[in-house]
Amino acid sequence: MDLRSRSENNLQVVSVHDPRIDAAVAIEFKDAMRASTDGGGDTVVLDLSEVQFIDSSGLGAIVAAMKHMGQSRTLALAGLTPTVDKVFRLTRMDSVFSVFPTLDGALEELNS
């Protein structure tokens, strides 16, 4: 699982550089997210623009990463591809997370 983390203004951006977050990589994703976000800023933006497929295990891994961050921190999602966006809408997880069409849009809105 290839995750890359960087700081941009007061935000931490974690970009997923893999086409899938599914049962085969869910535990690895969860561990990588924990390692990337521990000690990070109050707001983390998860860039999913390269992810073409997500299943229930992947969705659960993202929820687990959010819970691991704690209630005082926020996990926002950006750049959902149409297939991934559909999964979030069908499961109503789009009401749990702040979802932004693009990473640039998320950065602009969250920094204002």
Biopython code that builds the backbone (N, CA, C, O; Angstrom):
import numpy as np
from Bio.PDB.StructureBuilder import StructureBuilder

atoms = [
    (1, "MET", "N", (0.859, -1.175, 0.000)),
    (1, "MET", "CA", (0.000, 0.000, 0.000)),
    (1, "MET", "C", (0.900, 1.231, 0.000)),
    (1, "MET", "O", (1.716, 1.419, 0.902)),
    (2, "ASP", "N", (0.742, 2.045, -1.003)),
    (2, "ASP", "CA", (1.588, 3.220, -1.170)),
    (2, "ASP", "C", (0.813, 4.472, -0.741)),
    (2, "ASP", "O", (-0.008, 4.999, -1.492)),
    (3, "LEU", "N", (1.092, 4.935, 0.481)),
    (3, "LEU", "CA", (0.523, 6.187, 0.980)),
    (3, "LEU", "C", (1.647, 7.191, 1.116)),
    (3, "LEU", "O", (2.742, 6.856, 1.569)),
    (4, "ARG", "N", (1.372, 8.427, 0.719)),
    (4, "ARG", "CA", (2.366, 9.492, 0.874)),
    (4, "ARG", "C", (1.714, 10.647, 1.613)),
    (4, "ARG", "O", (0.605, 11.074, 1.292)),
    (5, "SER", "N", (2.429, 11.138, 2.606)),
    (5, "SER", "CA", (1.892, 12.196, 3.458)),
    (5, "SER", "C", (2.719, 13.462, 3.308)),
    (5, "SER", "O", (3.943, 13.422, 3.193)),
    (6, "ARG", "N", (2.010, 14.592, 3.313)),
    (6, "ARG", "CA", (2.700, 15.881, 3.270)),
    (6, "ARG", "C", (1.859, 16.912, 4.018)),
    (6, "ARG", "O", (0.657, 16.729, 4.211)),
    (7, "SER", "N", (2.495, 17.975, 4.425)),
    (7, "SER", "CA", (1.781, 19.076, 5.077)),
    (7, "SER", "C", (1.568, 20.184, 4.063)),
    (7, "SER", "O", (2.445, 20.501, 3.260)),
    (8, "GLU", "N", (0.390, 20.757, 4.121)),
    (8, "GLU", "CA", (0.077, 21.886, 3.259)),
    (8, "GLU", "C", (-0.710, 22.884, 4.092)),
    (8, "GLU", "O", (-1.849, 22.627, 4.481)),
    (9, "ASN", "N", (-0.087, 24.026, 4.361)),
    (9, "ASN", "CA", (-0.616, 25.016, 5.297)),
    (9, "ASN", "C", (-0.823, 24.320, 6.644)),
    (9, "ASN", "O", (0.130, 23.766, 7.191)),
    (10, "ASN", "N", (-2.022, 24.333, 7.186)),
    (10, "ASN", "CA", (-2.265, 23.684, 8.476)),
    (10, "ASN", "C", (-2.879, 22.301, 8.320)),
    (10, "ASN", "O", (-3.372, 21.723, 9.289)),
    (11, "LEU", "N", (-2.851, 21.776, 7.112)),
    (11, "LEU", "CA", (-3.496, 20.493, 6.833)),
    (11, "LEU", "C", (-2.462, 19.422, 6.538)),
    (11, "LEU", "O", (-1.376, 19.708, 6.034)),
    (12, "GLN", "N", (-2.814, 18.188, 6.860)),
    (12, "GLN", "CA", (-2.007, 17.051, 6.461)),
    (12, "GLN", "C", (-2.739, 16.373, 5.306)),
    (12, "GLN", "O", (-3.932, 16.086, 5.404)),
    (13, "VAL", "N", (-2.026, 16.120, 4.220)),
    (13, "VAL", "CA", (-2.600, 15.451, 3.062)),
    (13, "VAL", "C", (-1.977, 14.067, 2.952)),
    (13, "VAL", "O", (-0.755, 13.933, 2.886)),
    (14, "VAL", "N", (-2.816, 13.045, 2.933)),
    (14, "VAL", "CA", (-2.357, 11.672, 2.729)),
    (14, "VAL", "C", (-2.933, 11.220, 1.392)),
    (14, "VAL", "O", (-4.149, 11.138, 1.223)),
    (15, "SER", "N", (-2.041, 10.928, 0.444)),
    (15, "SER", "CA", (-2.460, 10.497, -0.890)),
    (15, "SER", "C", (-2.266, 8.998, -1.037)),
    (15, "SER", "O", (-1.220, 8.452, -0.687)),
    (16, "VAL", "N", (-3.290, 8.346, -1.559)),
    (16, "VAL", "CA", (-3.242, 6.910, -1.819)),
    (16, "VAL", "C", (-2.783, 6.719, -3.254)),
    (16, "VAL", "O", (-3.423, 7.211, -4.183)),
    (17, "HIS", "N", (-1.675, 6.006, -3.439)),
    (17, "HIS", "CA", (-1.139, 5.757, -4.769)),
    (17, "HIS", "C", (-1.292, 4.282, -5.123)),
    (17, "HIS", "O", (-0.325, 3.612, -5.483)),
    (18, "ASP", "N", (-2.505, 3.799, -5.017)),
    (18, "ASP", "CA", (-2.870, 2.433, -5.383)),
    (18, "ASP", "C", (-4.259, 2.478, -5.992)),
    (18, "ASP", "O", (-5.067, 3.325, -5.612)),
    (19, "PRO", "N", (-4.558, 1.582, -6.934)),
    (19, "PRO", "CA", (-5.872, 1.635, -7.583)),
    (19, "PRO", "C", (-7.005, 1.017, -6.781)),
    (19, "PRO", "O", (-8.171, 1.208, -7.124)),
    (20, "ARG", "N", (-6.688, 0.274, -5.709)),
    (20, "ARG", "CA", (-7.739, -0.423, -4.963)),
    (20, "ARG", "C", (-7.502, -0.340, -3.459)),
    (20, "ARG", "O", (-6.368, -0.402, -2.985)),
    (21, "ILE", "N", (-8.596, -0.198, -2.727)),
    (21, "ILE", "CA", (-8.579, -0.402, -1.280)),
    (21, "ILE", "C", (-9.653, -1.458, -1.042)),
    (21, "ILE", "O", (-10.846, -1.157, -0.993)),
    (22, "ASP", "N", (-9.203, -2.695, -0.897)),
    (22, "ASP", "CA", (-10.139, -3.807, -0.759)),
    (22, "ASP", "C", (-9.659, -4.754, 0.335)),
    (22, "ASP", "O", (-8.706, -4.452, 1.053)),
    (23, "ALA", "N", (-10.320, -5.892, 0.457)),
    (23, "ALA", "CA", (-10.009, -6.840, 1.528)),
    (23, "ALA", "C", (-8.544, -7.267, 1.514)),
    (23, "ALA", "O", (-7.964, -7.532, 2.567)),
    (24, "ALA", "N", (-7.947, -7.334, 0.332)),
    (24, "ALA", "CA", (-6.557, -7.784, 0.227)),
    (24, "ALA", "C", (-5.571, -6.809, 0.864)),
    (24, "ALA", "O", (-4.492, -7.218, 1.293)),
    (25, "VAL", "N", (-5.929, -5.518, 0.933)),
    (25, "VAL", "CA", (-4.988, -4.520, 1.449)),
    (25, "VAL", "C", (-5.549, -3.704, 2.610)),
    (25, "VAL", "O", (-4.891, -2.774, 3.076)),
    (26, "ALA", "N", (-6.742, -4.028, 3.083)),
    (26, "ALA", "CA", (-7.410, -3.210, 4.106)),
    (26, "ALA", "C", (-6.578, -3.074, 5.378)),
    (26, "ALA", "O", (-6.444, -1.971, 5.907)),
    (27, "ILE", "N", (-6.022, -4.164, 5.874)),
    (27, "ILE", "CA", (-5.227, -4.099, 7.110)),
    (27, "ILE", "C", (-3.957, -3.288, 6.876)),
    (27, "ILE", "O", (-3.560, -2.481, 7.716)),
    (28, "GLU", "N", (-3.333, -3.510, 5.740)),
    (28, "GLU", "CA", (-2.126, -2.753, 5.398)),
    (28, "GLU", "C", (-2.443, -1.262, 5.277)),
    (28, "GLU", "O", (-1.664, -0.425, 5.733)),
    (29, "PHE", "N", (-3.589, -0.924, 4.662)),
    (29, "PHE", "CA", (-4.020, 0.462, 4.537)),
    (29, "PHE", "C", (-4.228, 1.072, 5.921)),
    (29, "PHE", "O", (-3.754, 2.173, 6.200)),
    (30, "LYS", "N", (-4.942, 0.348, 6.785)),
    (30, "LYS", "CA", (-5.230, 0.845, 8.132)),
    (30, "LYS", "C", (-3.935, 1.136, 8.893)),
    (30, "LYS", "O", (-3.798, 2.186, 9.521)),
    (31, "ASP", "N", (-2.993, 0.201, 8.831)),
    (31, "ASP", "CA", (-1.706, 0.387, 9.520)),
    (31, "ASP", "C", (-0.932, 1.572, 8.941)),
    (31, "ASP", "O", (-0.339, 2.356, 9.683)),
    (32, "ALA", "N", (-0.942, 1.698, 7.620)),
    (32, "ALA", "CA", (-0.230, 2.802, 6.973)),
    (32, "ALA", "C", (-0.872, 4.142, 7.322)),
    (32, "ALA", "O", (-0.170, 5.132, 7.532)),
    (33, "MET", "N", (-2.191, 4.178, 7.386)),
    (33, "MET", "CA", (-2.884, 5.417, 7.772)),
    (33, "MET", "C", (-2.555, 5.803, 9.201)),
    (33, "MET", "O", (-2.309, 6.973, 9.491)),
    (34, "ARG", "N", (-2.549, 4.823, 10.095)),
    (34, "ARG", "CA", (-2.200, 5.117, 11.491)),
    (34, "ARG", "C", (-0.796, 5.688, 11.583)),
    (34, "ARG", "O", (-0.570, 6.683, 12.271)),
    (35, "ALA", "N", (0.143, 5.061, 10.894)),
    (35, "ALA", "CA", (1.524, 5.529, 10.918)),
    (35, "ALA", "C", (1.636, 6.935, 10.322)),
    (35, "ALA", "O", (2.405, 7.762, 10.812)),
    (36, "SER", "N", (0.871, 7.199, 9.269)),
    (36, "SER", "CA", (0.938, 8.504, 8.598)),
    (36, "SER", "C", (0.288, 9.621, 9.401)),
    (36, "SER", "O", (0.738, 10.765, 9.353)),
    (37, "THR", "N", (-0.770, 9.293, 10.141)),
    (37, "THR", "CA", (-1.539, 10.351, 10.802)),
    (37, "THR", "C", (-1.212, 10.527, 12.284)),
    (37, "THR", "O", (-1.572, 11.549, 12.869)),
    (38, "ASP", "N", (-0.544, 9.567, 12.899)),
    (38, "ASP", "CA", (-0.193, 9.722, 14.317)),
    (38, "ASP", "C", (0.670, 10.968, 14.499)),
    (38, "ASP", "O", (1.694, 11.133, 13.836)),
    (39, "GLY", "N", (0.241, 11.834, 15.400)),
    (39, "GLY", "CA", (0.990, 13.053, 15.676)),
    (39, "GLY", "C", (0.816, 14.129, 14.624)),
    (39, "GLY", "O", (1.517, 15.141, 14.649)),
    (40, "GLY", "N", (-0.109, 13.923, 13.699)),
    (40, "GLY", "CA", (-0.330, 14.903, 12.636)),
    (40, "GLY", "C", (-1.243, 16.029, 13.091)),
    (40, "GLY", "O", (-1.591, 16.141, 14.266)),
    (41, "GLY", "N", (-1.617, 16.854, 12.130)),
    (41, "GLY", "CA", (-2.457, 18.014, 12.415)),
    (41, "GLY", "C", (-3.888, 17.635, 12.747)),
    (41, "GLY", "O", (-4.263, 16.463, 12.741)),
    (42, "ASP", "N", (-4.683, 18.668, 13.038)),
    (42, "ASP", "CA", (-6.079, 18.455, 13.423)),
    (42, "ASP", "C", (-6.947, 17.988, 12.255)),
    (42, "ASP", "O", (-7.948, 17.300, 12.453)),
    (43, "THR", "N", (-6.556, 18.365, 11.040)),
    (43, "THR", "CA", (-7.334, 17.982, 9.868)),
    (43, "THR", "C", (-6.453, 17.221, 8.890)),
    (43, "THR", "O", (-5.374, 17.675, 8.509)),
    (44, "VAL", "N", (-6.942, 16.046, 8.493)),
    (44, "VAL", "CA", (-6.251, 15.215, 7.513)),
    (44, "VAL", "C", (-7.157, 15.095, 6.302)),
    (44, "VAL", "O", (-8.345, 14.800, 6.431)),
    (45, "VAL", "N", (-6.590, 15.325, 5.123)),
    (45, "VAL", "CA", (-7.318, 15.156, 3.878)),
    (45, "VAL", "C", (-6.785, 13.892, 3.209)),
    (45, "VAL", "O", (-5.595, 13.794, 2.909)),
    (46, "LEU", "N", (-7.663, 12.940, 2.980)),
    (46, "LEU", "CA", (-7.291, 11.694, 2.322)),
    (46, "LEU", "C", (-7.610, 11.841, 0.837)),
    (46, "LEU", "O", (-8.773, 11.911, 0.439)),
    (47, "ASP", "N", (-6.556, 11.886, 0.031)),
    (47, "ASP", "CA", (-6.683, 12.046, -1.418)),
    (47, "ASP", "C", (-6.872, 10.671, -2.047)),
    (47, "ASP", "O", (-5.954, 9.851, -2.062)),
    (48, "LEU", "N", (-8.073, 10.430, -2.564)),
    (48, "LEU", "CA", (-8.420, 9.134, -3.155)),
    (48, "LEU", "C", (-8.504, 9.197, -4.679)),
    (48, "LEU", "O", (-9.125, 8.332, -5.297)),
    (49, "SER", "N", (-7.893, 10.199, -5.287)),
    (49, "SER", "CA", (-8.056, 10.419, -6.729)),
    (49, "SER", "C", (-7.481, 9.297, -7.593)),
    (49, "SER", "O", (-7.877, 9.160, -8.750)),
    (50, "GLU", "N", (-6.562, 8.492, -7.066)),
    (50, "GLU", "CA", (-6.010, 7.378, -7.845)),
    (50, "GLU", "C", (-6.712, 6.049, -7.556)),
    (50, "GLU", "O", (-6.417, 5.042, -8.199)),
    (51, "VAL", "N", (-7.633, 6.042, -6.600)),
    (51, "VAL", "CA", (-8.324, 4.810, -6.216)),
    (51, "VAL", "C", (-9.522, 4.594, -7.144)),
    (51, "VAL", "O", (-10.425, 5.428, -7.211)),
    (52, "GLN", "N", (-9.518, 3.473, -7.852)),
    (52, "GLN", "CA", (-10.578, 3.153, -8.798)),
    (52, "GLN", "C", (-11.623, 2.204, -8.218)),
    (52, "GLN", "O", (-12.724, 2.092, -8.757)),
    (53, "PHE", "N", (-11.285, 1.518, -7.119)),
    (53, "PHE", "CA", (-12.197, 0.524, -6.558)),
    (53, "PHE", "C", (-12.039, 0.482, -5.046)),
    (53, "PHE", "O", (-10.927, 0.527, -4.519)),
    (54, "ILE", "N", (-13.170, 0.395, -4.362)),
    (54, "ILE", "CA", (-13.165, 0.221, -2.910)),
    (54, "ILE", "C", (-14.303, -0.733, -2.568)),
    (54, "ILE", "O", (-15.396, -0.636, -3.126)),
    (55, "ASP", "N", (-14.036, -1.656, -1.646)),
    (55, "ASP", "CA", (-15.102, -2.557, -1.192)),
    (55, "ASP", "C", (-15.403, -2.261, 0.268)),
    (55, "ASP", "O", (-14.877, -1.305, 0.840)),
    (56, "SER", "N", (-16.256, -3.089, 0.869)),
    (56, "SER", "CA", (-16.667, -2.837, 2.251)),
    (56, "SER", "C", (-15.482, -2.908, 3.217)),
    (56, "SER", "O", (-15.461, -2.189, 4.217)),
    (57, "SER", "N", (-14.522, -3.743, 2.939)),
    (57, "SER", "CA", (-13.329, -3.819, 3.801)),
    (57, "SER", "C", (-12.521, -2.529, 3.712)),
    (57, "SER", "O", (-12.017, -2.034, 4.720)),
    (58, "GLY", "N", (-12.401, -1.993, 2.514)),
    (58, "GLY", "CA", (-11.700, -0.724, 2.334)),
    (58, "GLY", "C", (-12.426, 0.416, 3.010)),
    (58, "GLY", "O", (-11.809, 1.278, 3.637)),
    (59, "LEU", "N", (-13.737, 0.415, 2.880)),
    (59, "LEU", "CA", (-14.561, 1.429, 3.544)),
    (59, "LEU", "C", (-14.384, 1.334, 5.057)),
    (59, "LEU", "O", (-14.229, 2.347, 5.739)),
    (60, "GLY", "N", (-14.410, 0.116, 5.568)),
    (60, "GLY", "CA", (-14.208, -0.100, 6.997)),
    (60, "GLY", "C", (-12.839, 0.353, 7.451)),
    (60, "GLY", "O", (-12.696, 0.864, 8.561)),
    (61, "ALA", "N", (-11.833, 0.177, 6.619)),
    (61, "ALA", "CA", (-10.477, 0.605, 6.961)),
    (61, "ALA", "C", (-10.388, 2.126, 7.052)),
    (61, "ALA", "O", (-9.682, 2.658, 7.909)),
    (62, "ILE", "N", (-11.101, 2.823, 6.172)),
    (62, "ILE", "CA", (-11.111, 4.292, 6.227)),
    (62, "ILE", "C", (-11.840, 4.761, 7.488)),
    (62, "ILE", "O", (-11.388, 5.690, 8.158)),
    (63, "VAL", "N", (-12.960, 4.124, 7.810)),
    (63, "VAL", "CA", (-13.689, 4.462, 9.040)),
    (63, "VAL", "C", (-12.808, 4.186, 10.266)),
    (63, "VAL", "O", (-12.780, 4.990, 11.198)),
    (64, "ALA", "N", (-12.100, 3.070, 10.270)),
    (64, "ALA", "CA", (-11.211, 2.736, 11.392)),
    (64, "ALA", "C", (-10.104, 3.771, 11.528)),
    (64, "ALA", "O", (-9.730, 4.135, 12.643)),
    (65, "ALA", "N", (-9.577, 4.248, 10.406)),
    (65, "ALA", "CA", (-8.534, 5.279, 10.446)),
    (65, "ALA", "C", (-9.084, 6.565, 11.051)),
    (65, "ALA", "O", (-8.405, 7.235, 11.829)),
    (66, "MET", "N", (-10.327, 6.905, 10.686)),
    (66, "MET", "CA", (-10.963, 8.103, 11.244)),
    (66, "MET", "C", (-11.141, 7.949, 12.754)),
    (66, "MET", "O", (-10.838, 8.871, 13.512)),
    (67, "LYS", "N", (-11.627, 6.796, 13.190)),
    (67, "LYS", "CA", (-11.839, 6.566, 14.619)),
    (67, "LYS", "C", (-10.522, 6.585, 15.385)),
    (67, "LYS", "O", (-10.463, 7.080, 16.510)),
    (68, "HIS", "N", (-9.469, 6.050, 14.779)),
    (68, "HIS", "CA", (-8.157, 6.035, 15.423)),
    (68, "HIS", "C", (-7.639, 7.464, 15.659)),
    (68, "HIS", "O", (-6.930, 7.724, 16.631)),
    (69, "MET", "N", (-7.999, 8.371, 14.766)),
    (69, "MET", "CA", (-7.543, 9.756, 14.904)),
    (69, "MET", "C", (-8.187, 10.443, 16.106)),
    (69, "MET", "O", (-7.620, 11.395, 16.642)),
    (70, "GLY", "N", (-9.346, 9.986, 16.533)),
    (70, "GLY", "CA", (-10.019, 10.575, 17.687)),
    (70, "GLY", "C", (-11.011, 11.651, 17.289)),
    (70, "GLY", "O", (-11.024, 12.130, 16.155)),
    (71, "GLN", "N", (-11.844, 12.016, 18.260)),
    (71, "GLN", "CA", (-12.916, 12.973, 17.991)),
    (71, "GLN", "C", (-12.428, 14.396, 17.802)),
    (71, "GLN", "O", (-13.133, 15.216, 17.215)),
    (72, "SER", "N", (-11.248, 14.702, 18.284)),
    (72, "SER", "CA", (-10.750, 16.075, 18.181)),
    (72, "SER", "C", (-10.121, 16.364, 16.822)),
    (72, "SER", "O", (-9.755, 17.504, 16.532)),
    (73, "ARG", "N", (-9.995, 15.339, 15.995)),
    (73, "ARG", "CA", (-9.386, 15.503, 14.672)),
    (73, "ARG", "C", (-10.398, 15.151, 13.590)),
    (73, "ARG", "O", (-11.368, 14.436, 13.843)),
    (74, "THR", "N", (-10.165, 15.660, 12.386)),
    (74, "THR", "CA", (-11.093, 15.482, 11.274)),
    (74, "THR", "C", (-10.395, 14.776, 10.121)),
    (74, "THR", "O", (-9.250, 15.083, 9.789)),
    (75, "LEU", "N", (-11.102, 13.823, 9.515)),
    (75, "LEU", "CA", (-10.644, 13.179, 8.291)),
    (75, "LEU", "C", (-11.607, 13.560, 7.180)),
    (75, "LEU", "O", (-12.785, 13.203, 7.219)),
    (76, "ALA", "N", (-11.103, 14.285, 6.189)),
    (76, "ALA", "CA", (-11.893, 14.675, 5.018)),
    (76, "ALA", "C", (-11.403, 13.856, 3.827)),
    (76, "ALA", "O", (-10.249, 13.431, 3.782)),
    (77, "LEU", "N", (-12.295, 13.644, 2.867)),
    (77, "LEU", "CA", (-11.963, 12.867, 1.676)),
    (77, "LEU", "C", (-12.013, 13.764, 0.455)),
    (77, "LEU", "O", (-12.864, 14.648, 0.351)),
    (78, "ALA", "N", (-11.087, 13.526, -0.474)),
    (78, "ALA", "CA", (-11.044, 14.352, -1.680)),
    (78, "ALA", "C", (-10.755, 13.493, -2.901)),
    (78, "ALA", "O", (-10.089, 12.461, -2.815)),
    (79, "GLY", "N", (-11.270, 13.942, -4.041)),
    (79, "GLY", "CA", (-10.942, 13.340, -5.322)),
    (79, "GLY", "C", (-11.521, 11.963, -5.559)),
    (79, "GLY", "O", (-10.889, 11.136, -6.216)),
    (80, "LEU", "N", (-12.705, 11.697, -5.042)),
    (80, "LEU", "CA", (-13.310, 10.380, -5.233)),
    (80, "LEU", "C", (-13.660, 10.168, -6.706)),
    (80, "LEU", "O", (-14.325, 10.998, -7.326)),
    (81, "THR", "N", (-13.204, 9.055, -7.248)),
    (81, "THR", "CA", (-13.566, 8.693, -8.611)),
    (81, "THR", "C", (-15.049, 8.299, -8.608)),
    (81, "THR", "O", (-15.600, 8.013, -7.545)),
    (82, "PRO", "N", (-15.695, 8.279, -9.759)),
    (82, "PRO", "CA", (-17.133, 7.976, -9.785)),
    (82, "PRO", "C", (-17.502, 6.656, -9.097)),
    (82, "PRO", "O", (-18.506, 6.596, -8.387)),
    (83, "THR", "N", (-16.720, 5.619, -9.291)),
    (83, "THR", "CA", (-17.020, 4.326, -8.678)),
    (83, "THR", "C", (-16.901, 4.395, -7.162)),
    (83, "THR", "O", (-17.753, 3.869, -6.445)),
    (84, "VAL", "N", (-15.854, 5.037, -6.678)),
    (84, "VAL", "CA", (-15.638, 5.157, -5.233)),
    (84, "VAL", "C", (-16.695, 6.074, -4.620)),
    (84, "VAL", "O", (-17.214, 5.794, -3.539)),
    (85, "ASP", "N", (-17.008, 7.151, -5.302)),
    (85, "ASP", "CA", (-18.047, 8.067, -4.826)),
    (85, "ASP", "C", (-19.384, 7.336, -4.683)),
    (85, "ASP", "O", (-20.118, 7.558, -3.720)),
    (86, "LYS", "N", (-19.690, 6.474, -5.636)),
    (86, "LYS", "CA", (-20.951, 5.717, -5.596)),
    (86, "LYS", "C", (-21.024, 4.833, -4.350)),
    (86, "LYS", "O", (-22.080, 4.728, -3.727)),
    (87, "VAL", "N", (-19.913, 4.201, -3.986)),
    (87, "VAL", "CA", (-19.878, 3.364, -2.778)),
    (87, "VAL", "C", (-20.157, 4.214, -1.541)),
    (87, "VAL", "O", (-20.923, 3.808, -0.667)),
    (88, "PHE", "N", (-19.543, 5.384, -1.465)),
    (88, "PHE", "CA", (-19.760, 6.257, -0.309)),
    (88, "PHE", "C", (-21.203, 6.749, -0.254)),
    (88, "PHE", "O", (-21.772, 6.858, 0.832)),
    (89, "ARG", "N", (-21.799, 7.047, -1.396)),
    (89, "ARG", "CA", (-23.187, 7.507, -1.404)),
    (89, "ARG", "C", (-24.152, 6.374, -1.059)),
    (89, "ARG", "O", (-25.078, 6.569, -0.272)),
    (90, "LEU", "N", (-23.940, 5.193, -1.641)),
    (90, "LEU", "CA", (-24.836, 4.060, -1.388)),
    (90, "LEU", "C", (-24.834, 3.630, 0.078)),
    (90, "LEU", "O", (-25.859, 3.201, 0.607)),
    (91, "THR", "N", (-23.689, 3.747, 0.722)),
    (91, "THR", "CA", (-23.580, 3.358, 2.132)),
    (91, "THR", "C", (-23.846, 4.536, 3.070)),
    (91, "THR", "O", (-23.778, 4.403, 4.292)),
    (92, "ARG", "N", (-24.144, 5.667, 2.486)),
    (92, "ARG", "CA", (-24.402, 6.917, 3.218)),
    (92, "ARG", "C", (-23.205, 7.393, 4.045)),
    (92, "ARG", "O", (-23.354, 8.187, 4.974)),
    (93, "MET", "N", (-22.043, 6.904, 3.698)),
    (93, "MET", "CA", (-20.826, 7.357, 4.370)),
    (93, "MET", "C", (-20.459, 8.772, 3.944)),
    (93, "MET", "O", (-19.635, 9.421, 4.588)),
    (94, "ASP", "N", (-21.065, 9.254, 2.864)),
    (94, "ASP", "CA", (-20.825, 10.642, 2.454)),
    (94, "ASP", "C", (-21.421, 11.622, 3.456)),
    (94, "ASP", "O", (-21.119, 12.815, 3.409)),
    (95, "SER", "N", (-22.272, 11.128, 4.370)),
    (95, "SER", "CA", (-22.806, 11.992, 5.427)),
    (95, "SER", "C", (-21.931, 11.939, 6.678)),
    (95, "SER", "O", (-22.084, 12.765, 7.578)),
    (96, "VAL", "N", (-21.022, 10.978, 6.739)),
    (96, "VAL", "CA", (-20.113, 10.844, 7.885)),
    (96, "VAL", "C", (-18.846, 11.668, 7.650)),
    (96, "VAL", "O", (-18.297, 12.255, 8.582)),
    (97, "PHE", "N", (-18.393, 11.706, 6.405)),
    (97, "PHE", "CA", (-17.164, 12.407, 6.045)),
    (97, "PHE", "C", (-17.493, 13.675, 5.279)),
    (97, "PHE", "O", (-18.524, 13.759, 4.612)),
    (98, "SER", "N", (-16.609, 14.662, 5.378)),
    (98, "SER", "CA", (-16.659, 15.790, 4.452)),
    (98, "SER", "C", (-16.010, 15.286, 3.173)),
    (98, "SER", "O", (-14.868, 14.825, 3.187)),
    (99, "VAL", "N", (-16.744, 15.375, 2.063)),
    (99, "VAL", "CA", (-16.256, 14.859, 0.785)),
    (99, "VAL", "C", (-16.127, 16.026, -0.189)),
    (99, "VAL", "O", (-17.063, 16.803, -0.378)),
    (100, "PHE", "N", (-14.950, 16.133, -0.803)),
    (100, "PHE", "CA", (-14.674, 17.209, -1.746)),
    (100, "PHE", "C", (-14.360, 16.611, -3.114)),
    (100, "PHE", "O", (-13.654, 15.606, -3.203)),
    (101, "PRO", "N", (-14.880, 17.224, -4.187)),
    (101, "PRO", "CA", (-14.648, 16.679, -5.531)),
    (101, "PRO", "C", (-13.167, 16.610, -5.914)),
    (101, "PRO", "O", (-12.740, 15.680, -6.598)),
    (102, "THR", "N", (-12.386, 17.606, -5.465)),
    (102, "THR", "CA", (-10.963, 17.638, -5.817)),
    (102, "THR", "C", (-10.120, 17.940, -4.580)),
    (102, "THR", "O", (-10.612, 18.500, -3.600)),
    (103, "LEU", "N", (-8.861, 17.566, -4.641)),
    (103, "LEU", "CA", (-7.939, 17.882, -3.551)),
    (103, "LEU", "C", (-7.758, 19.390, -3.438)),
    (103, "LEU", "O", (-7.757, 19.932, -2.333)),
    (104, "ASP", "N", (-7.605, 20.072, -4.572)),
    (104, "ASP", "CA", (-7.430, 21.527, -4.535)),
    (104, "ASP", "C", (-8.640, 22.207, -3.892)),
    (104, "ASP", "O", (-8.487, 23.150, -3.115)),
    (105, "GLY", "N", (-9.836, 21.729, -4.218)),
    (105, "GLY", "CA", (-11.046, 22.294, -3.623)),
    (105, "GLY", "C", (-11.097, 22.076, -2.125)),
    (105, "GLY", "O", (-11.513, 22.957, -1.373)),
    (106, "ALA", "N", (-10.665, 20.881, -1.688)),
    (106, "ALA", "CA", (-10.645, 20.584, -0.253)),
    (106, "ALA", "C", (-9.653, 21.495, 0.461)),
    (106, "ALA", "O", (-9.956, 22.040, 1.522)),
    (107, "LEU", "N", (-8.483, 21.655, -0.115)),
    (107, "LEU", "CA", (-7.461, 22.498, 0.510)),
    (107, "LEU", "C", (-7.923, 23.942, 0.600)),
    (107, "LEU", "O", (-7.726, 24.608, 1.617)),
    (108, "GLU", "N", (-8.533, 24.414, -0.465)),
    (108, "GLU", "CA", (-9.023, 25.799, -0.483)),
    (108, "GLU", "C", (-10.102, 26.026, 0.561)),
    (108, "GLU", "O", (-10.051, 27.005, 1.306)),
    (109, "GLU", "N", (-11.074, 25.132, 0.621)),
    (109, "GLU", "CA", (-12.188, 25.294, 1.562)),
    (109, "GLU", "C", (-11.758, 25.101, 3.015)),
    (109, "GLU", "O", (-12.180, 25.849, 3.897)),
    (110, "LEU", "N", (-10.924, 24.103, 3.259)),
    (110, "LEU", "CA", (-10.515, 23.810, 4.639)),
    (110, "LEU", "C", (-9.505, 24.798, 5.188)),
    (110, "LEU", "O", (-9.336, 24.897, 6.403)),
    (111, "ASN", "N", (-8.837, 25.522, 4.325)),
    (111, "ASN", "CA", (-7.875, 26.535, 4.774)),
    (111, "ASN", "C", (-8.511, 27.907, 4.946)),
    (111, "ASN", "O", (-7.858, 28.835, 5.423)),
    (112, "SER", "N", (-9.777, 28.049, 4.564)),
    (112, "SER", "CA", (-10.386, 29.387, 4.671)),
    (112, "SER", "C", (-11.019, 29.607, 6.025)),
    (112, "SER", "O", (-11.574, 30.676, 6.281)),
]
sb = StructureBuilder()
sb.init_structure("model")
sb.init_model(0)
sb.init_chain("A")
sb.init_seg("    ")
for serial, (resi, resn, name, xyz) in enumerate(atoms, 1):
    if name == "N":
        sb.init_residue(resn, " ", resi, " ")
    sb.init_atom(name, np.array(xyz, "f"), 0.0, 1.0, " ", f" {name:<3s}", serial, name[0])
structure = sb.get_structure()
